[in-house]
């Protein structure tokens, strides 16, 4: 009889197992579609929504943004200011609707998981930093939250979401580099 208790990998285990693989074998990609975002209000109830269910409820306690993506599941979630600024670039400062502005995601490194990766895991499940249990499957992608060169978290991008990403010709600039290039009117295409 199988146990109903699910063994899962911690974030520390996932970072140890995948940080170097993601950095060395991952591809620099960008999400094809932009998001809209607005400033979060301190004390506001926010959540991460996937499909029809909430996966993490939070009360906003620090400056940040509420993001709504253009994905079919229309996920909406809170992101702290520092993380948002490192990962999103404002598209048009003059265009906004009820406080919502359009942002383009910065490029990120994505590594598509293969059968050997899944087999090497102590468990096919791991916990996110906000406590959600996620299952790693062949075809999914992993990325890292990289704050100034320090890997703080491994994140899962489902196969369906991975299909919204495209390879980028932009070298290792990150969000700050993109803002600098745009301010100098350098064409990025």
N, C-alpha and C positions, 0 to 999 in steps of 0.2 A: 504494500500500500504506500502510495506517495504522500509525502508530507504536504500539508497545505500552506506551510510557512515558506515564503519566498526569500531565498538568500540573495542579497544584492551587493554590488560593489559600491564602495564609498567614493566620494569625489577624489580623495587622496589616491585611492587605487587606480581610478580611471586616469588621473593626471600622470601617475607613474607609468601606467601601461601605454598611454597613447600620445603624450605630449610630443615626444621626439618624432614619432611616426607622422603625426599631423604636420609638424613643422617641416620635416624632410620630404615626405611623399605627398602631402596635401597640395591642392591647387588653389591659387589665388583667384577668388571668384567674387562676383557681386550679385546681389539680388536684383532681378530685372525690374521689378515693380517697386515704386516708391510707397511710403506710408504717409499717413497724416498723423500729426501729433499736436498736443497742446500742453501747456504747463499744468502740472498736477497741483491740487490744493492740499495744503497740510490738513490732515484729519479726514480727507476724502477716503471713501471705501473704494479700493481698486482690486482688480483681479486679472488673472491670465485666463482667457477664454479659448478653449479649443473645441470646435464643433458646437454642440449644444450644452456643454457642461463647464462649470468653473473648476479650475484645477488648483488655484491658490488664491485665497482671499488675504488682502493686506490692508492696513490702514496707513496711508501715506504719512510718514513722520519726518521726511527730509525733502529738500528740493528735488524735483525730477519732472519727468514727462509721462503723459498717458499716450500710448501709441496704438493706432488701429491700422493694421496692414490691409493690403488689397487682396489677400489670400481668400480663397473660397470660404474658409471657416471664420474669416473676419476676426481673428484674434485681437484682443485689446488687453494691454497690460501696462503696468507701471515700470519705469526704468529710472534709476537715480541719475541725476544731472551729469556726473562725471562719466558714467558709462554711456549715456546717450550722446554726449558731445564727442566721445571717442569713436562712435559707431554710425553716426548719421550726419548728413550734410544738408543744410537748408537749400531748397531749390529756388524759390522765388520769395524773397522777404516781403514783397508787396501783396502777394496773393494769400488771402486767408478767409476762412468762413467760420464765424462764431468762435474765433480764437484758435482754430485748427489750421496748421500750415503743412505744406508738403515737404517731405524730406526724402533724400535718396540714401540708401544704406552705403556705408563705406565698404570697400573690399574686405573680404575675410578669407582665411585659409580653411578649405573644406577637404576632408579626407573621406572617400567613399569606402565603407566597410565591406570586406569580402568574407568568404566562408572561413578562411584561416583565422581572421580576426575574431569572429564569433566563437570559434572553437577554442581560442586561446584565453577567453574570458573565464574567470572562476564562476561567473553567473552571467546570463544574458541580460540581467537587470542591473540598473544602477540608479542611485538617488541624485536628483538635481540639488542645487544649493537651496532651493525653497521646499525641498522635501518630497517632490513628486517622484514616483517610481516609473522609470522608463525602460522599455525593452529594446535592445539593440538587435536589428535584423540585417541580413545581407541586403545591400543596396541603400541602406540609410547612410547618412554622412555624420561625421563628428567634426566639431570645431572647438576652438579653445577661446575662453575669455582671456585676453592678453592685455594686461594693464602695465604699460611701460616695460615690456619684455618679460614680465613675470606671469606665468600661467596660473590663473586662479581657479579655473573651472573647465571641465569638458562638457560640451553641450551637444545634444542630439538634434539633427535636422532630418526629419522623416524623408523617405524616398520621394513622396509627393511634393514636399516643400523643396527638396534638392533640385527638382526639375524646374524651379523658378529661378535658379542661379545660372549665370553664364560666366565663362572664363573672362578674365580681365587682362587687358594689355597694360594696365596701370602698374608700374613697379611698386616696390615696398614704400609707398607714401603714407598710407593710413589717412584718417580723416583730416588731421592737421595739414598734411602735405597736400591733400586735395584742395583745402581752403586756400593755402598759399598759392598753388598753381592757378586756381580760379581768380584769385585777387590780382594776379599778374597777367590775366587774360591769356593764359597759355591753353591752346586747344588740346584736349585730352583724347580726341578720337583719331 
